[in-house]
Amino acid sequence: MAMKRASASAFLALASSGNSNSSILTRELHASPGSKKIVGVFYKANEYAAMNPNFLGCVERALGIGDWLESQGHQYIVTDDKEGPVCELEKHISDLHVLITTPFHPAYVTAERIKKAKNLQLVLTAGIGSDHVDLKAATAAGLTVAEVTGSNVVSVAEDELMRILILIRNFLPGYHQVIKGDWNVAAIAHRAYDLEGKTVGTVGAGRIGRLLLQRLKPFNCNLLYHDRIKMDPELENQIGAKFEEDLDVMLPKCDIIVINTPLTEKTKGIFDKERIAKLKKGVLIVNNARGAIMDTQAVVDACCSGHIAGYSGDVWYPQPAPKDHPWRYMPNQAMTPHISGTTIDAQLRYAAGVKDMLDRYFKGEEFPPQNYIVKEGELASQYR
């Protein structure tokens, strides 16, 4: 990836001086010539794979890059088997060069796996969100971690707007009535509201958060946002959103809270019992960011008590969510599997992005700067 040998050597020397026993720090930091072993981890689509030729994010289609990679002389292994010491992924860890995975069926790239992966140079996320990678270990090992930034921002923002409307209009109980053959308007209407006039706050206002705010403007909401970086004043004025520097000042003002921040050491578990208790009673929460940002049991307790009047999202911890995950059974939830960022349109975008980055990798060229999560041993600012 056109990584400068001098900077790579300097990083290795510096890192090695602090840890003389770390053999993984001597691996190549740049694309070397020759055939590469590439492993892709995706979910199985089974009978659904044949229903749409553009369904690229599954094992059966494997981003549509198999023939291209093999024509370039590379080996491409595809699997959905990623858990446990004898899984298919583990068979290839020791000699793979590139690992491709998605946030929707993530292969967890742990420090232990990184130590075993002596030849690993590049971890690519087909989509957005690389928290399934131990970024500290990847940084120490000199790996490059990258994702297809921007590939599914429209998909996720649209999904968030849908979830807000589903919660505030108390849609799901009405849908379930129809399925069961019931008809009880009062059971729905007593907790259904208009979106107009409500205060909506987004925790994080990056690409997805900004798109959501833009889509909420026509609903005449009171829009707030908290982020480490304030928007350009012209854009802020155009959207009509107000910046809140202090998260704990913003949250109690909100009728609806949307989580749009990446999962980092700073954001893990930030919505704990104490913070949730300070939210407005009857608050609605939408979380398509990462499940581990929330304290799992605290969310369950608040939904059961009614302090959270509705919780919706498509992210869980861990993923896939086990059958006994308590969010499956808590009241007033509108949860789904992790689907918001893997529409067919998004799949076309992130498949094209992965192919572009692999092509650049083989040629020793740089990626688009915004795609790097770890580059030359340095972590991107949003993950620090």
C-alpha positions as CSV (number, residue, x, y, z in Angstrom):
1,M,0.0,0.0,0.0
2,A,2.8,2.3,-0.9
3,M,3.9,2.3,2.7
4,K,7.2,3.9,3.0
5,R,9.9,1.5,4.0
6,A,11.8,4.0,6.0
7,S,8.8,4.9,8.2
8,A,7.9,1.2,8.5
9,S,11.5,0.3,9.6
10,A,11.5,3.2,12.1
11,F,8.2,2.0,13.6
12,L,9.5,-1.5,13.9
13,A,12.7,-0.4,15.6
14,L,10.8,1.7,18.0
15,A,8.2,-1.0,18.8
16,S,10.8,-3.7,19.1
17,S,12.9,-1.6,21.6
18,G,9.9,-1.7,23.9
19,N,9.1,-5.4,23.5
20,S,12.1,-7.6,22.6
21,N,9.9,-10.7,22.7
22,S,7.4,-9.6,20.1
23,S,8.2,-11.5,16.9
24,I,5.1,-10.4,15.0
25,L,6.5,-6.9,14.8
26,T,9.0,-8.0,12.2
27,R,6.4,-8.8,9.5
28,E,6.3,-6.9,6.3
29,L,4.2,-3.7,6.5
30,H,3.8,-3.3,2.7
31,A,2.4,-5.4,-0.1
32,S,5.1,-7.8,-1.2
33,P,5.2,-9.4,-4.7
34,G,3.7,-12.8,-5.5
35,S,0.5,-14.7,-5.0
36,K,-1.5,-13.9,-1.8
37,K,-3.8,-16.1,0.2
38,I,-7.0,-14.2,0.9
39,V,-9.7,-15.4,3.2
40,G,-13.2,-14.0,3.2
41,V,-15.7,-14.5,6.0
42,F,-19.3,-13.9,5.1
43,Y,-22.8,-15.2,6.1
44,K,-24.4,-18.0,4.2
45,A,-27.4,-16.9,2.1
46,N,-28.5,-20.5,1.2
47,E,-31.6,-20.4,-1.0
48,Y,-31.7,-16.6,-1.0
49,A,-28.5,-16.4,-2.9
50,A,-30.2,-17.3,-6.1
51,M,-32.9,-14.7,-5.7
52,N,-30.9,-11.6,-6.6
53,P,-27.7,-11.6,-8.8
54,N,-26.5,-8.5,-6.9
55,F,-26.6,-10.3,-3.5
56,L,-22.8,-10.0,-3.1
57,G,-22.3,-9.9,0.6
58,C,-22.8,-13.6,1.2
59,V,-20.6,-16.7,1.1
60,E,-22.1,-17.8,-2.2
61,R,-21.2,-14.6,-4.1
62,A,-18.2,-13.6,-1.9
63,L,-18.3,-9.9,-3.1
64,G,-18.2,-11.1,-6.7
65,I,-14.4,-11.0,-6.7
66,G,-13.5,-14.7,-6.8
67,D,-12.8,-15.0,-10.6
68,W,-10.9,-11.7,-10.6
69,L,-8.6,-12.7,-7.7
70,E,-7.9,-16.1,-9.2
71,S,-7.1,-14.6,-12.6
72,Q,-4.5,-12.5,-10.8
73,G,-2.9,-15.7,-9.4
74,H,-4.2,-15.3,-5.9
75,Q,-5.9,-17.9,-3.7
76,Y,-9.4,-17.0,-2.4
77,I,-10.9,-19.0,0.5
78,V,-14.5,-18.2,1.5
79,T,-16.2,-19.5,4.7
80,D,-18.9,-18.6,7.2
81,D,-17.2,-20.8,9.9
82,K,-15.3,-18.5,12.2
83,E,-15.8,-19.6,15.8
84,G,-13.8,-22.0,17.9
85,P,-10.3,-23.6,17.7
86,V,-11.2,-26.0,14.9
87,C,-13.3,-23.7,12.7
88,E,-12.4,-23.2,9.0
89,L,-10.9,-19.7,9.6
90,E,-8.5,-21.1,12.1
91,K,-7.2,-23.6,9.5
92,H,-6.0,-20.7,7.4
93,I,-4.9,-18.2,10.1
94,S,-1.2,-19.2,10.0
95,D,-0.6,-18.5,6.3
96,L,-3.2,-16.0,5.1
97,H,-2.1,-12.6,3.9
98,V,-5.4,-10.8,3.7
99,L,-8.6,-11.3,5.8
100,I,-11.9,-9.8,4.6
101,T,-14.9,-9.8,6.9
102,T,-18.1,-7.9,7.5
103,P,-19.7,-6.2,10.5
104,F,-22.8,-8.4,9.8
105,H,-21.1,-11.7,10.4
106,P,-17.8,-10.6,11.9
107,A,-14.7,-12.7,12.2
108,Y,-13.2,-11.5,15.5
109,V,-9.6,-10.7,14.9
110,T,-8.2,-11.1,18.4
111,A,-4.7,-10.5,19.7
112,E,-4.3,-14.3,19.8
113,R,-5.3,-14.7,16.2
114,I,-3.0,-11.9,15.2
115,K,0.0,-13.6,16.9
116,K,-0.8,-16.8,14.9
117,A,-1.2,-14.9,11.6
118,K,2.5,-14.5,10.8
119,N,1.8,-13.6,7.2
120,L,-1.2,-11.4,7.8
121,Q,-0.7,-7.9,6.3
122,L,-4.2,-6.5,5.7
123,V,-7.6,-6.7,7.4
124,L,-10.4,-5.4,5.3
125,T,-13.9,-4.7,6.5
126,A,-16.5,-5.0,3.8
127,G,-18.7,-2.2,5.2
128,I,-18.2,0.2,8.1
129,G,-17.0,-0.5,11.6
130,S,-13.8,-2.4,12.4
131,D,-14.3,-3.0,16.2
132,H,-14.3,-6.8,15.6
133,V,-10.5,-6.3,15.2
134,D,-8.3,-5.9,18.3
135,L,-7.0,-2.5,17.1
136,K,-4.3,-2.3,19.8
137,A,-2.9,-5.6,18.8
138,A,-3.2,-4.7,15.1
139,T,-1.3,-1.5,15.7
140,A,1.4,-3.2,17.6
141,A,1.8,-5.8,14.9
142,G,2.1,-3.2,12.2
143,L,-1.0,-4.4,10.3
144,T,-3.1,-2.3,8.0
145,V,-6.8,-2.3,8.9
146,A,-9.2,-0.6,6.5
147,E,-12.9,-0.4,5.7
148,V,-15.1,0.9,2.9
149,T,-15.9,4.3,4.5
150,G,-19.1,5.8,3.2
151,S,-20.4,2.6,1.6
152,N,-23.5,2.2,3.7
153,V,-24.1,5.6,5.3
154,V,-27.3,6.2,3.3
155,S,-28.6,2.7,4.1
156,V,-28.1,3.1,7.8
157,A,-29.4,6.6,8.0
158,E,-32.6,5.6,6.2
159,D,-33.0,2.6,8.5
160,E,-32.6,4.8,11.6
161,L,-35.4,7.1,10.4
162,M,-37.6,4.1,9.8
163,R,-36.9,2.9,13.4
164,I,-37.7,6.3,14.9
165,L,-41.1,6.2,13.2
166,I,-41.8,2.6,14.1
167,L,-41.2,3.4,17.8
168,I,-42.9,6.7,18.1
169,R,-46.0,5.5,16.2
170,N,-46.1,2.3,18.3
171,F,-46.2,0.4,15.0
172,L,-45.2,-3.1,15.9
173,P,-48.0,-3.9,18.4
174,G,-50.5,-3.0,15.7
175,Y,-48.8,-5.2,13.2
176,H,-48.8,-8.1,15.7
177,Q,-52.5,-7.6,16.2
178,V,-53.2,-8.0,12.5
179,I,-51.2,-11.3,12.5
180,K,-53.1,-12.6,15.5
181,G,-56.5,-11.6,14.1
182,D,-57.1,-8.9,16.8
183,W,-58.4,-5.4,16.5
184,N,-57.8,-3.1,19.6
185,V,-57.1,0.5,18.6
186,A,-56.7,1.7,22.2
187,A,-53.9,-0.8,22.9
188,I,-51.9,1.0,20.2
189,A,-53.1,4.6,20.4
190,H,-52.4,5.2,24.1
191,R,-48.7,5.4,23.4
192,A,-48.5,6.6,19.8
193,Y,-47.2,10.1,19.1
194,D,-46.3,12.4,16.2
195,L,-42.6,13.0,15.4
196,E,-43.2,16.7,14.8
197,G,-42.1,18.9,17.7
198,K,-40.0,16.2,19.4
199,T,-36.4,16.7,20.5
200,V,-34.1,14.2,18.7
201,G,-30.4,14.0,19.6
202,T,-27.7,12.0,17.9
203,V,-24.7,10.8,19.8
204,G,-22.2,11.2,17.0
205,A,-22.7,13.3,13.9
206,G,-20.3,11.9,11.3
207,R,-21.5,10.8,7.9
208,I,-24.5,8.8,9.1
209,G,-25.4,11.2,11.9
210,R,-25.4,14.1,9.5
211,L,-27.5,12.3,6.9
212,L,-30.0,11.4,9.6
213,L,-30.3,15.0,10.8
214,Q,-30.9,16.1,7.2
215,R,-33.6,13.6,6.8
216,L,-35.3,14.6,10.0
217,K,-35.4,18.3,9.2
218,P,-38.7,18.1,7.2
219,F,-40.4,16.6,10.2
220,N,-39.9,19.9,12.1
221,C,-38.1,18.3,15.1
222,N,-35.9,20.0,17.5
223,L,-32.5,18.6,16.4
224,L,-29.5,18.2,18.7
225,Y,-26.1,16.6,18.2
226,H,-23.0,15.7,20.3
227,D,-19.7,15.0,18.6
228,R,-16.0,15.5,19.2
229,I,-16.0,17.8,16.2
230,K,-18.5,20.6,15.7
231,M,-20.0,20.8,12.2
232,D,-19.2,23.6,9.8
233,P,-21.5,26.5,10.7
234,E,-23.0,26.7,7.3
235,L,-23.9,23.0,7.3
236,E,-25.2,23.3,10.9
237,N,-27.4,26.2,9.9
238,Q,-28.6,24.4,6.8
239,I,-29.6,21.3,8.8
240,G,-31.0,23.3,11.7
241,A,-29.2,21.3,14.4
242,K,-27.7,22.6,17.6
243,F,-24.3,21.4,18.9
244,E,-24.2,20.1,22.5
245,E,-20.6,19.9,23.8
246,D,-21.6,18.0,27.0
247,L,-23.3,14.7,26.3
248,D,-24.9,14.5,29.8
249,V,-26.4,18.0,29.2
250,M,-27.9,16.9,25.9
251,L,-29.3,13.5,26.8
252,P,-32.0,14.5,29.3
253,K,-33.4,17.0,26.8
254,C,-34.1,14.3,24.2
255,D,-37.4,12.5,23.5
256,I,-35.5,10.3,21.1
257,I,-31.8,9.4,21.2
258,V,-29.9,7.9,18.2
259,I,-26.5,6.3,18.7
260,N,-24.1,7.1,15.8
261,T,-20.7,6.9,17.5
262,P,-18.1,4.2,16.8
263,L,-17.3,1.6,19.4
264,T,-14.0,2.5,21.1
265,E,-12.5,2.1,24.6
266,K,-14.1,5.4,25.5
267,T,-17.6,4.6,24.2
268,K,-17.9,1.0,25.3
269,G,-20.7,0.7,27.9
270,I,-21.3,4.4,28.1
271,F,-25.0,3.9,28.4
272,D,-24.9,2.2,31.8
273,K,-27.5,2.1,34.5
274,E,-26.5,5.5,35.9
275,R,-26.6,7.3,32.6
276,I,-29.9,5.7,31.5
277,A,-31.5,6.7,34.8
278,K,-30.8,10.4,33.9
279,L,-32.6,10.2,30.6
280,K,-36.2,11.5,30.2
281,K,-38.7,8.9,31.3
282,G,-40.3,7.5,28.2
283,V,-37.3,8.1,26.0
284,L,-37.0,6.2,22.7
285,I,-33.5,4.9,21.7
286,V,-32.3,3.8,18.3
287,N,-28.9,2.1,18.1
288,N,-27.5,1.0,14.8
289,A,-23.9,1.7,15.9
290,R,-22.7,-1.1,18.1
291,G,-24.4,-3.2,20.8
292,A,-21.5,-2.9,23.2
293,I,-22.0,0.8,23.6
294,M,-25.0,-0.1,25.7
295,D,-25.0,-2.0,29.0
296,T,-27.1,-4.9,28.0
297,Q,-28.9,-5.6,31.3
298,A,-29.4,-1.9,32.0
299,V,-31.3,-1.6,28.7
300,V,-33.4,-4.6,29.6
301,D,-34.2,-3.2,33.1
302,A,-35.1,0.2,31.7
303,C,-37.4,-1.3,29.0
304,C,-39.1,-3.4,31.6
305,S,-39.7,-0.5,34.0
306,G,-40.9,1.8,31.1
307,H,-38.1,4.3,31.7
308,I,-37.1,3.5,28.1
309,A,-40.4,3.4,26.2
310,G,-38.9,1.8,23.1
311,Y,-35.6,0.5,22.0
312,S,-34.7,-0.4,18.4
313,G,-31.6,-1.3,16.6
314,D,-29.8,-4.0,14.6
315,V,-26.6,-4.3,16.5
316,W,-25.9,-6.8,19.3
317,Y,-23.1,-8.0,21.4
318,P,-21.9,-10.5,20.5
319,Q,-22.9,-11.1,16.9
320,P,-24.7,-13.2,15.8
321,A,-26.8,-12.8,19.0
322,P,-27.3,-16.0,20.9
323,K,-30.9,-17.3,21.2
324,D,-30.9,-16.4,24.9
325,H,-29.8,-12.8,24.4
326,P,-32.1,-10.8,26.7
327,W,-32.8,-8.1,24.1
328,R,-34.8,-10.7,22.2
329,Y,-37.4,-10.9,24.9
330,M,-37.5,-7.4,26.6
331,P,-40.8,-5.4,26.1
332,N,-41.2,-2.5,23.7
333,Q,-38.3,-3.5,21.5
334,A,-38.1,-3.4,17.7
335,M,-34.8,-5.3,17.1
336,T,-33.6,-7.0,14.0
337,P,-30.5,-8.9,13.0
338,H,-27.6,-6.6,11.8
339,I,-29.2,-5.6,8.4
340,S,-29.3,-1.8,8.2
341,G,-26.0,-1.5,6.3
342,T,-26.3,-4.5,4.0
343,T,-29.0,-3.5,1.6
344,I,-28.3,-4.6,-2.0
345,D,-27.3,-1.1,-2.9
346,A,-24.8,-1.0,0.1
347,Q,-23.4,-4.4,-0.9
348,L,-22.7,-3.2,-4.4
349,R,-20.8,-0.2,-2.9
350,Y,-18.8,-2.1,-0.4
351,A,-18.0,-5.0,-2.8
352,A,-16.6,-2.4,-5.3
353,G,-14.7,-0.7,-2.5
354,V,-13.0,-3.9,-1.4
355,K,-12.0,-4.8,-4.9
356,D,-10.6,-1.3,-5.4
357,M,-8.5,-1.6,-2.2
358,L,-7.3,-5.0,-3.0
359,D,-6.2,-3.8,-6.4
360,R,-4.3,-0.9,-4.8
361,Y,-2.8,-3.3,-2.3
362,F,-1.5,-5.6,-5.0
363,K,0.0,-2.5,-6.9
364,G,1.5,-1.0,-3.7
365,E,-0.7,2.0,-3.9
366,E,-2.3,4.1,-1.1
367,F,-6.0,3.6,-0.1
368,P,-8.3,6.6,0.1
369,P,-7.2,8.2,3.4
370,Q,-10.6,8.0,5.0
371,N,-10.6,4.2,4.6
372,Y,-7.7,3.6,7.0
373,I,-8.4,2.5,10.6
374,V,-4.8,1.5,11.3
375,K,-2.1,2.7,8.9
376,E,1.6,2.1,9.4
377,G,1.2,1.4,13.1
378,E,-1.0,4.5,13.7
379,L,-4.6,4.3,14.8
380,A,-7.1,6.6,13.2
381,S,-8.1,9.5,15.4
382,Q,-11.7,8.5,15.9
383,Y,-10.6,5.2,17.6
384,R,-8.1,6.8,19.9
